[in-house]
Amino acid sequence: MVSAVFHSPQEAAQVLADAKPAPAATARPTPAPAVKPARAPRDPFDWSALMGKLLPPLAGMALLVGIWALSTQKGGAFPTPAATFDAAVKLFANPFYSNGPNDQGIGWNILFSLERVGLGFGLAAVVGIPLGFLIGRFALLNRMVSPLVSLLKPVSPLAWLPIGLLVFKSANPAAIWTIFICSIWPMVINTAVGVQRVPEDYLNVARVLKLSEWRIATRILLPSVMPYLLTGVRLSVGTAWLVIVAAEMLTGGVGIGFWVWDEWNNLNVAHIIIAIFVIGIVGLLLEWSLMAIARRFDYS
């Protein structure tokens, strides 16, 4: 060990300062390269779920056709599935032919029936939905109208057809009238129930804010009542499509109901079976479209 002799404290401090190692230069950290976020792996398509949805309906249809084929294999007046399919191919090869007012293709008959349903159902919506709002909103009006609704709602749809013929003197407006009077009740009842189930707190807030009846109806009641209203609309359009077939059988003219009755007069059972499937498919499509609209306005 080497000892050093310092002549003054200042000299010792200077020597220690010179011997102190210099501080290391601060190195700037090198930025890490940008890493792109890993893309989430795509879920494989769930074929099992798809098969679970498709197979049961297909199995049900296959069972129906199988029972139908077994029941008709010995012949008879009832056509086989193969004969019905051949008749459907010929029928839909030209569905929009027109050989006169009472001889038109099945496409025209479906369109005329849908036109009558649209007119009758539209009139029922214009009258029934506001009436349902009023019945649900005002207790006095509810007590006045509810007995009438309860009295008229159970009446058979075809019982209204002679009234329409008496008033309008024509088959087409009488059929539209029958659709109207049978479609209005589900919309009135469901709309009124929806208004009555709106929370009272919402209406109390409206009273505090001194909102007008129009703003209460459009801003508070309508969004809350929409699921009930659309349920009534869906029930009404199903009723309308059921009634139009029976009404057209009695009134004649052009329409799917009249077409079924005309094919019965011609003893063409294959066409009647085809019409049954067509009526069911059109009704199913109407219901699906309204269910899709109802899901669009479902705020729950």
C-alpha positions as CSV (number, residue, x, y, z in Angstrom):
1,M,0.0,0.0,0.0
2,V,1.4,3.4,-1.1
3,S,0.9,6.2,1.3
4,A,0.7,9.8,0.0
5,V,1.7,12.9,1.9
6,F,-0.5,16.0,1.3
7,H,0.8,19.4,2.2
8,S,-2.7,20.9,2.5
9,P,-6.4,19.8,2.6
10,Q,-7.0,21.6,-0.7
11,E,-4.4,19.5,-2.4
12,A,-5.9,16.2,-1.0
13,A,-9.3,17.3,-2.2
14,Q,-7.9,18.0,-5.7
15,V,-6.2,14.6,-5.9
16,L,-9.4,12.8,-4.8
17,A,-11.4,14.7,-7.4
18,D,-8.9,13.8,-10.1
19,A,-9.0,10.2,-9.1
20,K,-12.8,10.0,-9.1
21,P,-14.0,8.1,-12.2
22,A,-15.9,10.1,-14.7
23,P,-19.6,9.4,-14.9
24,A,-20.6,7.1,-17.7
25,A,-22.3,8.8,-20.6
26,T,-26.0,8.2,-20.5
27,A,-26.9,6.1,-23.5
28,R,-30.2,6.9,-25.3
29,P,-32.3,3.9,-25.3
30,T,-32.8,2.4,-28.7
31,P,-36.5,2.4,-29.6
32,A,-37.9,-1.0,-29.9
33,P,-39.2,-1.9,-33.4
34,A,-42.9,-1.4,-33.8
35,V,-44.7,-4.7,-33.4
36,K,-48.0,-5.1,-35.3
37,P,-50.8,-6.5,-33.1
38,A,-51.4,-10.1,-33.8
39,R,-54.6,-10.7,-35.8
40,A,-57.1,-12.7,-33.9
41,P,-57.5,-16.1,-35.4
42,R,-60.8,-16.5,-37.3
43,D,-63.2,-18.8,-35.7
44,P,-63.8,-21.8,-37.8
45,F,-67.3,-22.1,-39.2
46,D,-69.6,-23.9,-36.9
47,W,-71.0,-26.6,-39.2
48,S,-72.5,-28.5,-36.3
49,A,-74.7,-25.6,-35.4
50,L,-75.8,-25.1,-39.0
51,M,-76.6,-28.8,-39.3
52,G,-78.5,-28.6,-36.0
53,K,-80.7,-25.9,-37.5
54,L,-81.2,-27.5,-40.9
55,L,-81.5,-31.2,-40.3
56,P,-84.6,-31.2,-38.1
57,P,-86.8,-29.3,-40.5
58,L,-85.5,-31.3,-43.4
59,A,-86.1,-34.5,-41.5
60,G,-89.7,-33.4,-40.8
61,M,-90.4,-32.6,-44.4
62,A,-88.9,-35.9,-45.5
63,L,-91.1,-37.7,-43.0
64,L,-94.2,-35.9,-44.3
65,V,-93.3,-36.8,-47.9
66,G,-92.6,-40.4,-46.9
67,I,-96.0,-40.8,-45.2
68,W,-97.6,-39.1,-48.2
69,A,-95.9,-41.5,-50.7
70,L,-96.8,-44.6,-48.6
71,S,-100.4,-43.5,-48.4
72,T,-100.7,-43.0,-52.2
73,Q,-98.6,-45.9,-53.6
74,K,-101.8,-48.0,-54.2
75,G,-103.3,-45.2,-56.4
76,G,-106.6,-43.4,-55.9
77,A,-107.9,-39.9,-56.2
78,F,-105.1,-38.4,-54.1
79,P,-102.0,-37.7,-56.2
80,T,-98.5,-39.0,-55.3
81,P,-95.7,-36.6,-54.4
82,A,-94.1,-37.2,-57.8
83,A,-97.3,-36.4,-59.7
84,T,-97.7,-33.3,-57.6
85,F,-94.1,-32.2,-58.2
86,D,-94.6,-32.6,-62.0
87,A,-97.8,-30.5,-61.8
88,A,-95.9,-27.8,-59.8
89,V,-93.2,-27.7,-62.4
90,K,-95.7,-27.2,-65.2
91,L,-97.7,-24.7,-63.1
92,F,-94.7,-22.5,-62.3
93,A,-93.3,-22.7,-65.7
94,N,-95.6,-19.8,-66.7
95,P,-97.2,-18.4,-63.5
96,F,-98.3,-15.1,-65.0
97,Y,-100.3,-16.1,-68.0
98,S,-103.7,-14.5,-68.6
99,N,-106.5,-16.0,-70.7
100,G,-109.3,-13.9,-69.4
101,P,-110.6,-12.6,-66.0
102,N,-111.3,-16.1,-64.7
103,D,-108.3,-17.9,-66.1
104,Q,-105.0,-16.5,-64.9
105,G,-101.8,-17.9,-63.6
106,I,-101.1,-18.7,-60.0
107,G,-98.7,-15.7,-59.8
108,W,-101.5,-13.2,-60.6
109,N,-103.8,-14.9,-58.1
110,I,-101.2,-14.6,-55.3
111,L,-100.5,-10.9,-56.1
112,F,-104.2,-10.1,-56.1
113,S,-104.7,-11.8,-52.8
114,L,-101.7,-9.9,-51.4
115,E,-103.1,-6.6,-52.7
116,R,-106.4,-7.2,-50.9
117,V,-104.5,-8.2,-47.7
118,G,-102.3,-5.1,-47.9
119,L,-105.3,-2.8,-48.3
120,G,-107.4,-4.3,-45.5
121,F,-104.4,-4.7,-43.2
122,G,-103.2,-1.1,-43.9
123,L,-106.6,0.3,-43.1
124,A,-106.8,-1.7,-39.9
125,A,-103.3,-0.4,-38.9
126,V,-104.3,3.2,-39.6
127,V,-107.4,2.9,-37.4
128,G,-106.4,0.2,-34.9
129,I,-103.0,1.5,-33.7
130,P,-104.2,5.1,-32.8
131,L,-107.4,3.6,-31.2
132,G,-105.2,1.3,-29.1
133,F,-103.1,4.3,-27.9
134,L,-106.3,6.2,-26.9
135,I,-107.8,3.2,-25.1
136,G,-104.6,2.5,-23.2
137,R,-104.0,6.2,-22.4
138,F,-107.5,7.3,-21.2
139,A,-109.3,5.2,-18.6
140,L,-112.8,6.5,-19.5
141,L,-112.4,5.6,-23.2
142,N,-111.1,2.2,-22.1
143,R,-114.2,1.6,-20.1
144,M,-116.4,2.7,-23.1
145,V,-114.7,0.7,-25.9
146,S,-113.4,-2.5,-24.1
147,P,-116.9,-4.1,-23.9
148,L,-117.4,-3.5,-27.7
149,V,-114.0,-5.1,-28.5
150,S,-114.7,-8.1,-26.3
151,L,-118.1,-8.5,-28.0
152,L,-117.0,-8.2,-31.6
153,K,-113.5,-9.9,-31.5
154,P,-114.8,-13.5,-31.2
155,V,-117.1,-13.1,-34.2
156,S,-116.1,-15.4,-37.1
157,P,-114.4,-13.6,-39.9
158,L,-116.8,-14.9,-42.6
159,A,-119.8,-13.5,-40.6
160,W,-118.6,-10.0,-41.6
161,L,-118.6,-10.8,-45.4
162,P,-122.4,-10.5,-46.0
163,I,-122.3,-7.1,-44.2
164,G,-119.6,-6.0,-46.6
165,L,-121.6,-7.3,-49.6
166,L,-124.6,-5.5,-48.4
167,V,-122.9,-2.2,-47.9
168,F,-120.4,-2.1,-50.8
169,K,-122.5,-4.1,-53.4
170,S,-119.2,-5.6,-54.8
171,A,-117.1,-8.6,-53.9
172,N,-113.7,-7.0,-53.9
173,P,-114.4,-4.2,-51.4
174,A,-116.4,-6.7,-49.3
175,A,-113.3,-8.9,-49.1
176,I,-111.1,-5.9,-48.1
177,W,-113.7,-5.0,-45.5
178,T,-113.6,-8.5,-44.0
179,I,-109.8,-8.3,-43.8
180,F,-110.0,-4.9,-42.1
181,I,-112.5,-5.9,-39.4
182,C,-110.7,-9.1,-38.6
183,S,-107.2,-7.6,-38.5
184,I,-108.0,-4.6,-36.4
185,W,-108.6,-6.4,-33.0
186,P,-105.0,-7.8,-32.4
187,M,-103.5,-4.4,-33.0
188,V,-106.0,-2.5,-30.8
189,I,-105.6,-5.0,-27.9
190,N,-101.9,-5.3,-28.0
191,T,-101.3,-1.6,-28.4
192,A,-103.6,-0.7,-25.5
193,V,-102.0,-3.3,-23.3
194,G,-98.5,-1.9,-24.1
195,V,-99.6,1.7,-23.3
196,Q,-101.1,0.5,-20.0
197,R,-97.8,-1.2,-19.0
198,V,-95.6,1.9,-19.5
199,P,-94.0,2.7,-16.1
200,E,-95.8,5.4,-14.2
201,D,-92.5,7.1,-13.5
202,Y,-92.1,8.0,-17.1
203,L,-95.5,9.7,-17.2
204,N,-94.8,11.5,-13.9
205,V,-91.6,13.0,-15.5
206,A,-93.7,14.0,-18.5
207,R,-96.1,15.8,-16.2
208,V,-93.3,17.6,-14.4
209,L,-91.8,18.7,-17.7
210,K,-95.4,19.7,-18.9
211,L,-95.0,17.8,-22.1
212,S,-97.9,17.9,-24.5
213,E,-99.9,14.7,-25.3
214,W,-98.3,14.5,-28.7
215,R,-94.8,14.6,-27.3
216,I,-95.8,12.1,-24.6
217,A,-97.1,9.7,-27.3
218,T,-94.1,10.1,-29.6
219,R,-91.2,10.4,-27.1
220,I,-92.4,8.1,-24.3
221,L,-95.2,5.9,-25.3
222,L,-94.2,4.8,-28.8
223,P,-90.7,3.5,-27.9
224,S,-92.1,1.6,-24.9
225,V,-95.1,0.2,-26.8
226,M,-93.2,-0.8,-30.0
227,P,-92.7,-4.5,-29.0
228,Y,-96.4,-4.9,-28.1
229,L,-97.5,-3.0,-31.3
230,L,-95.4,-5.2,-33.6
231,T,-96.7,-8.3,-31.9
232,G,-100.2,-7.2,-32.7
233,V,-99.2,-6.4,-36.3
234,R,-97.7,-9.9,-36.7
235,L,-100.9,-11.5,-35.4
236,S,-103.0,-9.3,-37.6
237,V,-101.2,-10.1,-40.8
238,G,-101.4,-13.8,-40.1
239,T,-105.2,-13.4,-39.5
240,A,-105.6,-11.4,-42.7
241,W,-103.8,-14.0,-44.8
242,L,-106.0,-16.8,-43.3
243,V,-109.2,-14.9,-43.9
244,I,-108.5,-13.8,-47.5
245,V,-108.4,-17.4,-48.7
246,A,-111.9,-18.2,-47.3
247,A,-113.3,-14.9,-48.4
248,E,-112.2,-15.3,-52.0
249,M,-113.7,-18.8,-52.1
250,L,-117.1,-17.2,-51.5
251,T,-116.7,-14.0,-53.5
252,G,-115.0,-15.3,-56.6
253,G,-112.9,-13.2,-58.9
254,V,-109.1,-13.5,-59.0
255,G,-107.2,-14.6,-55.9
256,I,-105.6,-17.6,-54.4
257,G,-108.7,-18.6,-52.5
258,F,-110.9,-18.5,-55.7
259,W,-108.1,-20.4,-57.6
260,V,-108.3,-23.2,-55.0
261,W,-112.1,-23.4,-55.3
262,D,-111.9,-23.3,-59.1
263,E,-109.4,-26.2,-59.1
264,W,-111.7,-28.2,-56.8
265,N,-114.5,-27.7,-59.3
266,N,-112.1,-29.0,-62.0
267,L,-111.2,-31.9,-59.6
268,N,-107.5,-31.0,-59.9
269,V,-106.4,-32.2,-56.5
270,A,-102.7,-31.8,-57.3
271,H,-103.1,-28.1,-57.9
272,I,-105.0,-27.8,-54.6
273,I,-102.1,-29.4,-52.7
274,I,-99.7,-27.0,-54.5
275,A,-101.9,-24.1,-53.5
276,I,-101.8,-25.3,-49.8
277,F,-98.0,-25.2,-49.9
278,V,-97.9,-21.8,-51.6
279,I,-100.3,-20.3,-49.1
280,G,-98.2,-21.7,-46.2
281,I,-95.0,-20.4,-47.7
282,V,-96.3,-16.9,-48.4
283,G,-97.7,-16.7,-44.8
284,L,-94.4,-17.9,-43.4
285,L,-92.5,-15.2,-45.4
286,L,-94.9,-12.5,-44.1
287,E,-94.4,-13.6,-40.5
288,W,-90.6,-13.8,-40.8
289,S,-90.4,-10.3,-42.3
290,L,-92.5,-8.9,-39.4
291,M,-90.4,-10.8,-36.9
292,A,-87.2,-9.3,-38.4
293,I,-88.8,-5.8,-38.0
294,A,-89.7,-6.6,-34.4
295,R,-86.2,-7.6,-33.6
296,R,-85.0,-4.3,-35.1
297,F,-87.1,-2.4,-32.6
298,D,-86.5,-4.6,-29.6
299,Y,-84.9,-2.3,-27.0
300,S,-84.8,-4.8,-24.2
